[in-house]
Amino acid sequence: MTRGPGRQLKGRAARLAQVLPAGNSSAARTPFVLLVVLLLGGGLIALLLLNSALSEGSFRLTDLKKRTTDLTDEQQALQRDVDDLSAPYALERRARELGMVPGGSPAFLDPDGTVRGVPGAADRPSAQPSAQLSPRPSAVEEPPPSPAPASGTPAPTTSGR
């Protein structure tokens, strides 16, 4: 019996050669090859899914950063409006529109109950703006002037009579 070209088997090897088939067997390699192919395919699919998830997260992060920038810009614009409306000249102008006048001289109470200073009534100032607070230009729009009185109502005059 020969197993392979030019080789003679003797003794125990010859008996084993009779029991075992004489060709190369690929049946034992098939499950291993299938396992390797499945592992490689599963790894590629997992990488594809991971890459897709990272891309989606990146797009979401970009959108959230843009939204944060827009909201920050809006917040800063609103803060500028609040600052303009809180400025002393704006508060004085609004108070005058509501008919308010600057207060007179104040009086103070000491802890022992004595009054320090002489209280005075508020004087109605002329239509001139206060000399202490000079108006500055503002991004806030001025309210429209009040409408003219109706034709049946006499207009106030400034003559000395």
DSSP file (Angstrom, degrees, kcal/mol; ACC not computed):
  #  RESIDUE AA STRUCTURE BP1 BP2  ACC     N-H-->O    O-->H-N    N-H-->O    O-->H-N    TCO  KAPPA ALPHA  PHI   PSI    X-CA   Y-CA   Z-CA
    1    1 A M              0   0    0      0, 0.0     8,-1.2     0, 0.0     2,-0.5   0.000 360.0 360.0 360.0 137.9    0.0    0.0    0.0
    2    2 A T  B     -A    8   0A   0      6,-0.2     2,-0.6    15,-0.0     6,-0.2  -0.933 360.0-165.8-119.8 142.3    1.2    3.4   -0.8
    3    3 A R  S    S-     0   0    0      4,-0.9    14,-0.0    -2,-0.5    19,-0.0  -0.923  71.8 -10.3-125.3 105.2    0.2    6.6    0.7
    4    4 A G  S >  S-     0   0    0     -2,-0.6     3,-1.1    18,-0.1     2,-0.3  -0.070 108.7 -45.5  85.9 163.5    1.4    9.4   -1.5
    5    5 A P  T 3  S-     0   0    0      0, 0.0     3,-0.1     0, 0.0    -2,-0.0  -0.487 121.2  -2.7 -73.0 128.4    3.9    9.1   -4.4
    6    6 A G  T 3  S+     0   0    0     -2,-0.3     2,-0.4     1,-0.2    -2,-0.1   0.642  99.7 117.9  73.9  18.5    6.9    6.9   -3.7
    7    7 A R    <   -     0   0    0     -3,-1.1    -4,-0.9     2,-0.0     2,-0.4  -0.958  45.0-159.0-122.7 138.1    6.3    6.0   -0.1
    8    8 A Q  B     -A    2   0A   0     -2,-0.4     2,-0.4    -6,-0.2    -6,-0.2  -0.934  10.6-148.6-110.8 133.3    5.8    2.6    1.4
    9    9 A L        -     0   0    0     -8,-1.2     2,-0.3    -2,-0.4    -2,-0.0  -0.809  15.5-167.5-102.1 144.6    4.1    2.3    4.8
   10   10 A K    >   -     0   0    0     -2,-0.4     3,-1.2     4,-0.0     4,-0.3  -0.928  43.6 -17.7-130.0 152.6    5.0   -0.5    7.2
   11   11 A G  T 3> S+     0   0    0     -2,-0.3     4,-1.5     1,-0.3     3,-0.5  -0.281 125.2   2.5  65.3-128.7    3.5   -2.0   10.3
   12   12 A R  H 3> S+     0   0    0      1,-0.3     4,-2.2     2,-0.2    -1,-0.3   0.848 129.5  58.5 -65.0 -36.5    1.0   -0.1   12.3
   13   13 A A  H <> S+     0   0    0     -3,-1.2     4,-1.9     1,-0.2    -1,-0.3   0.854 103.3  53.8 -63.3 -34.3    1.0    2.8    9.8
   14   14 A A  H  > S+     0   0    0     -3,-0.5     4,-1.2    -4,-0.3    -1,-0.2   0.890 108.0  49.3 -68.7 -39.0   -0.1    0.4    7.1
   15   15 A R  H  X S+     0   0    0     -4,-1.5     4,-1.3     1,-0.2     3,-0.3   0.904 111.4  49.4 -66.8 -39.7   -3.0   -0.8    9.1
   16   16 A L  H  X S+     0   0    0     -4,-2.2     4,-2.7     1,-0.2    -2,-0.2   0.868 105.7  57.5 -66.0 -35.2   -4.1    2.8    9.9
   17   17 A A  H  < S+     0   0    0     -4,-1.9    -1,-0.2     1,-0.2    -2,-0.2   0.817 103.7  53.2 -65.5 -29.5   -3.8    3.7    6.2
   18   18 A Q  H  < S+     0   0    0     -4,-1.2    -1,-0.2    -3,-0.3    -2,-0.2   0.862 112.5  43.8 -72.4 -34.3   -6.4    1.0    5.5
   19   19 A V  H  < S+     0   0    0     -4,-1.3    -2,-0.2    -3,-0.1    -1,-0.1   0.900 107.4  65.1 -77.3 -42.6   -8.9    2.4    8.0
   20   20 A L  S  < S-     0   0    0     -4,-2.7     2,-0.0    -5,-0.1     0, 0.0  -0.549  94.5-105.1 -83.7 146.4   -8.5    6.1    7.1
   21   21 A P        -     0   0    0      0, 0.0    -1,-0.1     0, 0.0     4,-0.1  -0.325  26.0-126.4 -67.8 156.4   -9.5    7.3    3.6
   22   22 A A  S    S+     0   0    0     -4,-0.1     2,-0.2     2,-0.1   -18,-0.1   0.480  77.4  75.5 -87.5  -3.8   -6.7    8.0    1.3
   23   23 A G  S    S-     0   0    0      1,-0.1     2,-0.3     0, 0.0     0, 0.0  -0.534  90.4 -86.2-104.7 170.7   -7.5   11.7    0.2
   24   24 A N        -     0   0    0     -2,-0.2     2,-0.6     1,-0.0    -1,-0.1  -0.598  45.3-136.7 -72.0 133.9   -7.2   15.1    1.9
   25   25 A S        +     0   0    0     -2,-0.3     4,-0.1     1,-0.1     3,-0.1  -0.834  28.1 175.2 -99.5 124.5  -10.3   15.8    3.9
   26   26 A S     >  +     0   0    0     -2,-0.6     4,-1.2     1,-0.1     3,-0.3   0.408  64.4  89.3-101.7  -0.8  -11.8   19.3    3.7
   27   27 A A  T  4 S+     0   0    0      1,-0.2    -1,-0.1     2,-0.2     3,-0.1   0.825  85.6  51.9 -67.1 -30.7  -14.8   18.3    5.9
   28   28 A A  T  > S+     0   0    0      1,-0.2     4,-0.5     2,-0.1    -1,-0.2   0.773 108.8  50.7 -77.1 -25.3  -12.9   19.3    9.1
   29   29 A R  H  > S+     0   0    0     -3,-0.3     4,-2.5     1,-0.2     5,-0.2   0.726  91.0  78.7 -84.0 -22.1  -12.0   22.8    7.8
   30   30 A T  H  X S+     0   0    0     -4,-1.2     4,-2.4     1,-0.2     5,-0.2   0.901  93.4  46.2 -59.0 -48.3  -15.5   23.8    6.7
   31   31 A P  H  > S+     0   0    0      0, 0.0     4,-2.3     0, 0.0    -1,-0.2   0.890 113.4  50.7 -63.8 -35.7  -16.9   24.7   10.1
   32   32 A F  H  X S+     0   0    0     -4,-0.5     4,-2.4     2,-0.2    -2,-0.2   0.927 111.3  47.3 -65.9 -43.8  -13.8   26.7   10.9
   33   33 A V  H  X S+     0   0    0     -4,-2.5     4,-2.5     1,-0.2     5,-0.2   0.912 112.5  49.8 -64.0 -42.7  -14.0   28.6    7.6
   34   34 A L  H  X S+     0   0    0     -4,-2.4     4,-2.6    -5,-0.2    -1,-0.2   0.902 110.3  51.1 -62.4 -40.1  -17.6   29.3    8.2
   35   35 A L  H  X S+     0   0    0     -4,-2.3     4,-2.5    -5,-0.2    -2,-0.2   0.929 111.4  46.9 -62.6 -45.6  -16.9   30.6   11.7
   36   36 A V  H  X S+     0   0    0     -4,-2.4     4,-2.5     2,-0.2     5,-0.2   0.916 113.1  48.9 -63.5 -43.5  -14.2   32.9   10.5
   37   37 A V  H  X S+     0   0    0     -4,-2.5     4,-2.7     2,-0.2     5,-0.2   0.914 112.4  48.2 -63.2 -43.3  -16.4   34.3    7.7
   38   38 A L  H  X S+     0   0    0     -4,-2.6     4,-2.9     2,-0.2     5,-0.2   0.907 112.1  49.3 -64.8 -41.1  -19.3   34.8   10.1
   39   39 A L  H  X S+     0   0    0     -4,-2.5     4,-2.3     2,-0.2    -2,-0.2   0.927 113.5  45.8 -64.5 -43.7  -17.0   36.6   12.6
   40   40 A L  H  X S+     0   0    0     -4,-2.5     4,-2.4     2,-0.2    -2,-0.2   0.923 114.9  47.3 -64.9 -43.3  -15.6   38.9    9.9
   41   41 A G  H  X S+     0   0    0     -4,-2.7     4,-2.3    -5,-0.2    -2,-0.2   0.916 112.8  48.9 -63.9 -42.5  -19.0   39.6    8.4
   42   42 A G  H  X S+     0   0    0     -4,-2.9     4,-2.4    -5,-0.2    -1,-0.2   0.889 111.0  50.9 -64.2 -38.3  -20.5   40.3   11.9
   43   43 A G  H  X S+     0   0    0     -4,-2.3     4,-2.5    -5,-0.2    -2,-0.2   0.912 110.2  48.9 -64.5 -42.5  -17.5   42.6   12.7
   44   44 A L  H  X S+     0   0    0     -4,-2.4     4,-2.2     2,-0.2    -2,-0.2   0.907 112.0  48.4 -64.1 -41.2  -18.0   44.6    9.5
   45   45 A I  H  X S+     0   0    0     -4,-2.3     4,-2.4     2,-0.2    -2,-0.2   0.910 111.3  50.6 -65.4 -40.8  -21.7   45.0   10.1
   46   46 A A  H  X S+     0   0    0     -4,-2.4     4,-2.5     1,-0.2    -2,-0.2   0.910 110.5  49.4 -63.3 -41.7  -21.0   46.1   13.7
   47   47 A L  H  X S+     0   0    0     -4,-2.5     4,-2.6     2,-0.2    -1,-0.2   0.886 110.1  51.4 -63.8 -38.5  -18.5   48.7   12.4
   48   48 A L  H  X S+     0   0    0     -4,-2.2     4,-2.2     2,-0.2    -2,-0.2   0.926 111.9  46.0 -63.5 -45.0  -21.0   49.9    9.9
   49   49 A L  H  X S+     0   0    0     -4,-2.4     4,-2.3     2,-0.2    -2,-0.2   0.904 113.4  49.6 -65.1 -40.7  -23.7   50.4   12.6
   50   50 A L  H  X S+     0   0    0     -4,-2.5     4,-2.4     1,-0.2    -2,-0.2   0.914 111.0  49.5 -64.3 -42.8  -21.2   52.1   14.9
   51   51 A N  H  X S+     0   0    0     -4,-2.6     4,-2.3     2,-0.2    -1,-0.2   0.899 110.9  50.0 -63.2 -40.9  -20.1   54.4   12.1
   52   52 A S  H  X S+     0   0    0     -4,-2.2     4,-2.4     2,-0.2    -2,-0.2   0.906 110.7  49.5 -64.0 -41.9  -23.7   55.3   11.3
   53   53 A A  H  X S+     0   0    0     -4,-2.3     4,-2.3     1,-0.2    -2,-0.2   0.902 111.3  49.1 -65.4 -40.3  -24.5   56.0   15.0
   54   54 A L  H  X S+     0   0    0     -4,-2.4     4,-2.2     2,-0.2    -2,-0.2   0.897 111.0  50.2 -66.1 -39.2  -21.4   58.3   15.3
   55   55 A S  H  X S+     0   0    0     -4,-2.3     4,-2.3     2,-0.2    -2,-0.2   0.923 110.6  49.2 -64.3 -43.3  -22.4   60.2   12.1
   56   56 A E  H  X S+     0   0    0     -4,-2.4     4,-2.3     1,-0.2    -2,-0.2   0.914 111.5  49.5 -62.1 -42.4  -25.9   60.7   13.4
   57   57 A G  H  X S+     0   0    0     -4,-2.3     4,-2.4     1,-0.2    -1,-0.2   0.873 109.1  52.8 -63.9 -36.9  -24.5   61.9   16.8
   58   58 A S  H  X S+     0   0    0     -4,-2.2     4,-2.3     2,-0.2    -2,-0.2   0.914 109.6  47.7 -65.5 -42.9  -22.2   64.3   15.0
   59   59 A F  H  X S+     0   0    0     -4,-2.3     4,-2.3     2,-0.2    -2,-0.2   0.909 112.7  49.2 -64.0 -40.9  -25.0   65.8   12.9
   60   60 A R  H  X S+     0   0    0     -4,-2.3     4,-2.5     2,-0.2    -2,-0.2   0.905 110.2  50.9 -64.5 -40.9  -27.1   66.2   16.1
   61   61 A L  H  X S+     0   0    0     -4,-2.4     4,-2.3     2,-0.2    -2,-0.2   0.902 109.6  50.6 -62.9 -41.5  -24.2   67.8   17.9
   62   62 A T  H  X S+     0   0    0     -4,-2.3     4,-2.1     2,-0.2    -2,-0.2   0.922 111.2  48.3 -62.5 -44.3  -23.8   70.3   15.0
   63   63 A D  H  X S+     0   0    0     -4,-2.3     4,-2.4     1,-0.2    -2,-0.2   0.907 112.0  49.3 -62.7 -41.8  -27.5   71.2   15.1
   64   64 A L  H  X S+     0   0    0     -4,-2.5     4,-2.5     2,-0.2    -1,-0.2   0.875 109.4  51.7 -67.6 -36.5  -27.4   71.7   18.8
   65   65 A K  H  X S+     0   0    0     -4,-2.3     4,-2.3     2,-0.2    -1,-0.2   0.912 111.0  48.2 -64.8 -41.1  -24.4   73.9   18.6
   66   66 A K  H  X S+     0   0    0     -4,-2.1     4,-2.4     2,-0.2    -2,-0.2   0.916 112.3  48.6 -64.7 -42.3  -26.1   76.0   16.0
   67   67 A R  H  X S+     0   0    0     -4,-2.4     4,-2.7     2,-0.2    -2,-0.2   0.897 110.5  51.5 -64.6 -39.4  -29.2   76.3   18.1
   68   68 A T  H  X S+     0   0    0     -4,-2.5     4,-2.3     2,-0.2    -1,-0.2   0.913 110.1  49.3 -62.8 -42.3  -27.2   77.2   21.2
   69   69 A T  H  X S+     0   0    0     -4,-2.3     4,-2.3     2,-0.2    -2,-0.2   0.923 111.9  48.4 -62.8 -44.0  -25.4   80.0   19.2
   70   70 A D  H  X S+     0   0    0     -4,-2.4     4,-2.3     1,-0.2    -2,-0.2   0.923 113.1  47.1 -62.6 -44.2  -28.8   81.3   17.9
   71   71 A L  H  X S+     0   0    0     -4,-2.7     4,-2.4     2,-0.2    -1,-0.2   0.862 110.8  52.4 -67.5 -34.6  -30.3   81.3   21.4
   72   72 A T  H  X S+     0   0    0     -4,-2.3     4,-2.3     2,-0.2    -1,-0.2   0.917 109.7  49.1 -65.5 -42.8  -27.2   83.0   22.9
   73   73 A D  H  X S+     0   0    0     -4,-2.3     4,-2.2     2,-0.2    -2,-0.2   0.919 112.3  48.3 -61.2 -43.4  -27.5   85.7   20.2
   74   74 A E  H  X S+     0   0    0     -4,-2.3     4,-2.4     1,-0.2    -2,-0.2   0.908 110.7  50.9 -64.0 -41.3  -31.2   86.2   21.0
   75   75 A Q  H  X S+     0   0    0     -4,-2.4     4,-2.3     1,-0.2    -1,-0.2   0.899 110.4  49.3 -63.6 -40.3  -30.4   86.3   24.8
   76   76 A Q  H  X S+     0   0    0     -4,-2.3     4,-2.2     2,-0.2    -1,-0.2   0.887 110.2  50.6 -67.2 -38.1  -27.8   89.0   24.3
   77   77 A A  H  X S+     0   0    0     -4,-2.2     4,-2.0     2,-0.2    -2,-0.2   0.910 111.7  47.8 -64.8 -41.2  -30.1   91.1   22.1
   78   78 A L  H  X S+     0   0    0     -4,-2.4     4,-2.4     2,-0.2    -2,-0.2   0.881 110.1  52.4 -66.3 -37.3  -32.8   90.9   24.8
   79   79 A Q  H  X S+     0   0    0     -4,-2.3     4,-2.6     2,-0.2    -2,-0.2   0.892 107.5  52.0 -66.2 -38.0  -30.3   91.8   27.5
   80   80 A R  H  X S+     0   0    0     -4,-2.2     4,-2.6     2,-0.2    -1,-0.2   0.914 109.5  50.0 -62.4 -41.4  -29.2   94.9   25.4
   81   81 A D  H  X S+     0   0    0     -4,-2.0     4,-2.4     2,-0.2    -2,-0.2   0.920 111.6  47.9 -62.2 -43.4  -32.9   95.9   25.2
   82   82 A V  H  X S+     0   0    0     -4,-2.4     4,-1.5     2,-0.2    -2,-0.2   0.915 111.9  50.1 -63.4 -42.3  -33.3   95.5   29.0
   83   83 A D  H  X S+     0   0    0     -4,-2.6     4,-0.6     1,-0.2    -2,-0.2   0.908 111.2  48.7 -63.2 -41.3  -30.2   97.5   29.6
   84   84 A D  H >< S+     0   0    0     -4,-2.6     3,-0.7     1,-0.2     6,-0.3   0.906 113.5  46.4 -64.9 -40.6  -31.4  100.3   27.3
   85   85 A L  H 3< S+     0   0    0     -4,-2.4    -1,-0.2     1,-0.2    -2,-0.2   0.720 112.0  52.2 -74.7 -19.2  -34.8  100.4   29.0
   86   86 A S  H 3< S+     0   0    0     -4,-1.5    -1,-0.2    -5,-0.2    -2,-0.2   0.495  82.4 114.8 -93.0  -4.8  -33.2  100.4   32.4
   87   87 A A  S <X S-     0   0    0     -3,-0.7     4,-2.5    -4,-0.6     3,-0.3  -0.316  78.3-116.3 -65.4 149.4  -30.8  103.3   31.8
   88   88 A P  H  > S+     0   0    0      0, 0.0     4,-2.7     0, 0.0     5,-0.2   0.879 113.9  52.2 -56.3 -41.4  -31.5  106.4   33.8
   89   89 A Y  H  > S+     0   0    0      1,-0.2     4,-2.3     2,-0.2     5,-0.2   0.891 111.5  47.4 -64.4 -36.8  -32.4  108.6   30.8
   90   90 A A  H  > S+     0   0    0     -3,-0.3     4,-2.4    -6,-0.3    -1,-0.2   0.906 112.7  48.4 -70.7 -40.4  -35.0  106.0   29.6
   91   91 A L  H  X S+     0   0    0     -4,-2.5     4,-2.4     2,-0.2    -2,-0.2   0.912 112.4  48.9 -64.4 -41.2  -36.5  105.6   33.1
   92   92 A E  H  X S+     0   0    0     -4,-2.7     4,-2.5    -5,-0.2    -2,-0.2   0.933 111.8  48.9 -64.1 -44.5  -36.7  109.4   33.5
   93   93 A R  H  X S+     0   0    0     -4,-2.3     4,-2.0     1,-0.2    -2,-0.2   0.919 113.4  46.6 -61.2 -43.3  -38.4  109.8   30.1
   94   94 A R  H  X S+     0   0    0     -4,-2.4     4,-1.4     1,-0.2    -1,-0.2   0.886 111.0  52.0 -67.5 -38.3  -40.9  107.0   30.9
   95   95 A A  H  <>S+     0   0    0     -4,-2.4     5,-2.7     1,-0.2     4,-0.2   0.910 109.4  49.6 -64.3 -41.4  -41.6  108.5   34.3
   96   96 A R  H ><5S+     0   0    0     -4,-2.5     3,-1.4     1,-0.2    -1,-0.2   0.884 107.1  55.4 -64.8 -37.2  -42.3  111.9   32.7
   97   97 A E  H 3<5S+     0   0    0     -4,-2.0    -1,-0.2     1,-0.3    -2,-0.2   0.833 107.2  50.7 -62.7 -30.9  -44.6  110.3   30.2
   98   98 A L  T 3<5S-     0   0    0     -4,-1.4    -1,-0.3    -3,-0.2    -2,-0.2   0.441 124.2-105.9 -85.7   0.0  -46.6  108.8   33.1
   99   99 A G  T < 5S+     0   0    0     -3,-1.4    -3,-0.2     1,-0.3     2,-0.2   0.623  70.6 145.5  88.5  13.3  -46.8  112.3   34.7
  100  100 A M      < -     0   0    0     -5,-2.7    -1,-0.3    -6,-0.2    -2,-0.1  -0.547  29.5-161.8 -84.4 151.0  -44.3  111.7   37.5
  101  101 A V        -     0   0    0     -2,-0.2    23,-0.1    23,-0.1    21,-0.1  -0.902  31.6 -87.6-127.6 157.3  -42.0  114.5   38.7
  102  102 A P        -     0   0    0      0, 0.0    21,-0.3     0, 0.0   -10,-0.0  -0.372  52.6-108.4 -63.7 144.1  -38.7  114.5   40.6
  103  103 A G        -     0   0    0     19,-0.1    18,-0.1     1,-0.1    20,-0.1  -0.233  28.8-114.9 -71.3 162.0  -39.3  114.4   44.4
  104  104 A G        -     0   0    0     16,-0.5    18,-0.2     1,-0.2    -1,-0.1   0.065  59.4 -49.1 -78.7-164.1  -38.6  117.4   46.6
  105  105 A S        -     0   0    0     16,-0.2    15,-1.7    13,-0.1    -1,-0.2  -0.529  66.2-128.4 -73.2 136.4  -35.9  117.5   49.3
  106  106 A P        -     0   0    0      0, 0.0     2,-0.4     0, 0.0    12,-0.2  -0.390  10.5-144.2 -84.9 161.3  -36.1  114.4   51.5
  107  107 A A        -     0   0    0     10,-0.1     2,-0.4    -2,-0.1    10,-0.2  -0.936  14.6-148.8-119.4 148.0  -36.3  114.2   55.3
  108  108 A F  E     -B  116   0B   0      8,-3.0     8,-3.7    -2,-0.4     2,-0.5  -0.920   5.5-139.2-121.6 144.1  -34.6  111.5   57.3
  109  109 A L  E     -B  115   0B   0     -2,-0.4     6,-0.2     6,-0.2     5,-0.0  -0.879  17.1-144.3-100.6 129.1  -35.5  109.9   60.6
  110  110 A D    >   -     0   0    0      4,-2.8     3,-2.1    -2,-0.5     6,-0.0  -0.473  31.4-104.2 -81.9 162.5  -32.7  109.1   63.1
  111  111 A P  T 3  S+     0   0    0      0, 0.0    -1,-0.1     0, 0.0    -2,-0.0   0.781 122.0  58.3 -58.8 -25.9  -32.9  106.0   65.2
  112  112 A D  T 3  S-     0   0    0      2,-0.1    -3,-0.0     1,-0.0     0, 0.0   0.500 122.4-105.0 -84.5  -0.6  -33.9  108.1   68.2
  113  113 A G  S <  S+     0   0    0     -3,-2.1     2,-0.2     1,-0.3    -1,-0.0   0.394  74.7 135.7  99.0  -3.0  -37.0  109.4   66.3
  114  114 A T        -     0   0    0      1,-0.1    -4,-2.8    -5,-0.0     2,-0.5  -0.504  52.9-124.9 -79.9 150.9  -35.7  112.9   65.5
  115  115 A V  E     -B  109   0B   0     -6,-0.2     2,-0.5    -2,-0.2    -6,-0.2  -0.818  20.2-161.5 -97.9 128.4  -36.3  114.3   62.0
  116  116 A R  E     +B  108   0B   0     -8,-3.7    -8,-3.0    -2,-0.5     2,-0.1  -0.948  57.7  12.9-112.0 129.4  -33.3  115.5   60.1
  117  117 A G  S    S-     0   0    0     -2,-0.5   -10,-0.1   -10,-0.2    -2,-0.0  -0.132  85.5 -88.0  94.2 165.5  -33.8  117.9   57.1
  118  118 A V        -     0   0    0    -12,-0.2   -13,-0.1    -2,-0.1     2,-0.1  -0.957  38.5-132.8-114.4 117.1  -36.9  119.7   56.0
  119  119 A P        -     0   0    0      0, 0.0     2,-0.3     0, 0.0    -2,-0.0  -0.395  25.7-167.3 -68.8 146.2  -39.3  117.8   53.7
  120  120 A G        -     0   0    0    -15,-1.7   -16,-0.5    -2,-0.1     2,-0.1  -0.949  22.3-107.0-133.1 154.6  -40.4  119.7   50.6
  121  121 A A        -     0   0    0     -2,-0.3     2,-0.3   -17,-0.1   -16,-0.2  -0.437  42.4-100.6 -76.1 153.0  -43.1  119.2   48.1
  122  122 A A        -     0   0    0    -18,-0.2     2,-0.3    -2,-0.1   -19,-0.1  -0.573  36.1-136.2 -74.1 134.1  -42.2  118.1   44.6
  123  123 A D        -     0   0    0     -2,-0.3    -1,-0.0   -21,-0.3    -3,-0.0  -0.702  14.8-120.8 -91.4 143.2  -42.2  121.0   42.1
  124  124 A R        -     0   0    0     -2,-0.3   -23,-0.1   -23,-0.1   -24,-0.0  -0.742  36.8-147.7 -82.7 109.0  -43.7  120.5   38.7
  125  125 A P        -     0   0    0      0, 0.0     5,-0.0     0, 0.0    -3,-0.0  -0.220  19.5 -95.1 -74.7 167.5  -40.8  121.2   36.4
  126  126 A S        -     0   0    0      1,-0.1     0, 0.0     3,-0.1     0, 0.0  -0.110  45.8 -92.6 -69.8 178.2  -41.1  122.8   33.0
  127  127 A A  S    S+     0   0    0      2,-0.0    -1,-0.1     0, 0.0     0, 0.0   0.523  94.1 111.0 -73.9  -4.5  -41.2  120.7   29.9
  128  128 A Q  S    S-     0   0    0      1,-0.1     3,-0.1     0, 0.0     2,-0.0  -0.439  77.6-109.2 -68.8 142.7  -37.4  121.0   29.5
  129  129 A P        -     0   0    0      0, 0.0    -1,-0.1     0, 0.0    -3,-0.1  -0.347  46.5 -83.4 -68.6 157.1  -35.5  117.7   30.2
  130  130 A S        -     0   0    0      1,-0.1   -38,-0.0     3,-0.1     0, 0.0  -0.295  28.3-140.6 -61.3 140.9  -33.5  117.5   33.3
  131  131 A A  S    S+     0   0    0      1,-0.2    -1,-0.1    -3,-0.1     3,-0.1   0.752  99.5  59.1 -74.7 -23.6  -30.1  119.1   33.1
  132  132 A Q  S    S+     0   0    0      1,-0.2     2,-0.7     2,-0.0    -1,-0.2   0.890 106.2  46.5 -73.7 -38.7  -28.6  116.2   35.2
  133  133 A L  S    S-     0   0    0    -45,-0.1    -1,-0.2   -44,-0.1    -3,-0.1  -0.880  73.0-165.1-110.7 104.9  -29.6  113.4   32.8
  134  134 A S        -     0   0    0     -2,-0.7   -45,-0.1    -3,-0.1    -3,-0.1  -0.761  25.4-119.4 -89.6 129.9  -28.8  114.1   29.2
  135  135 A P        -     0   0    0      0, 0.0    -1,-0.0     0, 0.0     3,-0.0  -0.382  27.4-159.4 -67.9 143.4  -30.6  111.8   26.8
  136  136 A R        -     0   0    0     -2,-0.1     0, 0.0     1,-0.0     0, 0.0  -0.872  32.0 -88.1-117.8 156.2  -28.4  109.7   24.6
  137  137 A P        -     0   0    0      0, 0.0     2,-0.3     0, 0.0    -1,-0.0  -0.325  49.8-165.1 -63.6 145.9  -29.4  108.0   21.4
  138  138 A S        -     0   0    0      2,-0.2     4,-0.1     1,-0.1   -54,-0.0  -0.937  34.1-133.7-134.7 153.4  -30.9  104.6   21.9
  139  139 A A  S    S+     0   0    0     -2,-0.3     2,-0.3     2,-0.1    -1,-0.1   0.625  84.8  97.0 -77.1 -13.0  -31.7  101.6   19.8
  140  140 A V  S    S-     0   0    0      1,-0.1    -2,-0.2   -59,-0.1     2,-0.1  -0.608  83.7-115.9 -79.3 134.2  -35.1  101.5   21.5
  141  141 A E        -     0   0    0     -2,-0.3    -1,-0.1     1,-0.1    -2,-0.1  -0.408  23.6-121.2 -71.5 143.4  -37.8  103.2   19.5
  142  142 A E        -     0   0    0     -2,-0.1    -1,-0.1    -4,-0.1     0, 0.0  -0.569  33.1-105.5 -77.4 146.1  -39.4  106.3   20.9
  143  143 A P        -     0   0    0      0, 0.0    -1,-0.1     0, 0.0     3,-0.1  -0.427  44.1 -96.6 -69.2 151.0  -43.2  106.1   21.4
  144  144 A P        -     0   0    0      0, 0.0    -3,-0.0     0, 0.0     0, 0.0  -0.315  48.8 -92.6 -64.9 151.2  -45.2  108.0   18.8
  145  145 A P        -     0   0    0      0, 0.0     3,-0.1     0, 0.0    -3,-0.0  -0.275  49.8 -93.5 -63.6 152.0  -46.4  111.5   19.8
  146  146 A S        -     0   0    0      1,-0.1     0, 0.0    -3,-0.1     0, 0.0  -0.342  49.8 -98.9 -65.6 146.9  -49.8  111.7   21.4
  147  147 A P        -     0   0    0      0, 0.0    -1,-0.1     0, 0.0     3,-0.1  -0.251  42.5 -96.0 -66.7 154.7  -52.6  112.5   19.0
  148  148 A A        -     0   0    0      1,-0.1     3,-0.1    -3,-0.1     7,-0.0  -0.358  49.9 -93.5 -67.1 148.9  -53.8  116.1   18.7
  149  149 A P        -     0   0    0      0, 0.0    -1,-0.1     0, 0.0     6,-0.1  -0.230  50.9 -88.2 -63.2 155.6  -56.9  117.0   20.7
  150  150 A A    >   -     0   0    0      1,-0.1     3,-1.2    -3,-0.1     0, 0.0  -0.200  37.3-111.2 -61.6 156.4  -60.3  116.7   19.1
  151  151 A S  T 3  S+     0   0    0      1,-0.3    -1,-0.1    -3,-0.1     4,-0.1   0.775 116.5  56.8 -65.3 -26.1  -61.6  119.7   17.2
  152  152 A G  T 3  S+     0   0    0      2,-0.1    -1,-0.3     0, 0.0    -2,-0.1   0.690  94.8  77.6 -77.9 -17.5  -64.3  120.3   19.8
  153  153 A T  S <  S-     0   0    0     -3,-1.2     2,-0.1     1,-0.0     0, 0.0  -0.800  88.7-120.6 -95.2 129.7  -61.8  120.5   22.6
  154  154 A P        -     0   0    0      0, 0.0    -4,-0.1     0, 0.0    -2,-0.1  -0.451  27.5-121.3 -69.7 138.9  -59.9  123.8   22.8
  155  155 A A        -     0   0    0     -2,-0.1     2,-0.1    -4,-0.1    -7,-0.0  -0.550  32.9-101.6 -76.7 143.3  -56.2  123.4   22.5
  156  156 A P        -     0   0    0      0, 0.0     2,-0.3     0, 0.0    -1,-0.1  -0.407  38.6-146.8 -66.6 140.3  -54.1  124.6   25.5
  157  157 A T        -     0   0    0     -2,-0.1     0, 0.0     2,-0.1     0, 0.0  -0.758  14.9-154.4-108.5 156.4  -52.5  128.0   24.8
  158  158 A T        +     0   0    0     -2,-0.3    -1,-0.1     3,-0.0     2,-0.0   0.200  53.4 124.0-112.1  13.9  -49.2  129.2   26.1
  159  159 A S  S    S-     0   0    0      1,-0.1    -2,-0.1     2,-0.0     0, 0.0  -0.342  70.5-117.6 -74.5 160.0  -50.0  132.9   26.0
  160  160 A G              0   0    0      1,-0.2    -1,-0.1    -2,-0.0    -2,-0.0   0.317 360.0 360.0 -82.1   8.4  -49.6  135.0   29.1
  161  161 A R              0   0    0      0, 0.0    -1,-0.2     0, 0.0    -2,-0.0   0.478 360.0 360.0 -79.1 360.0  -53.3  136.1   29.3
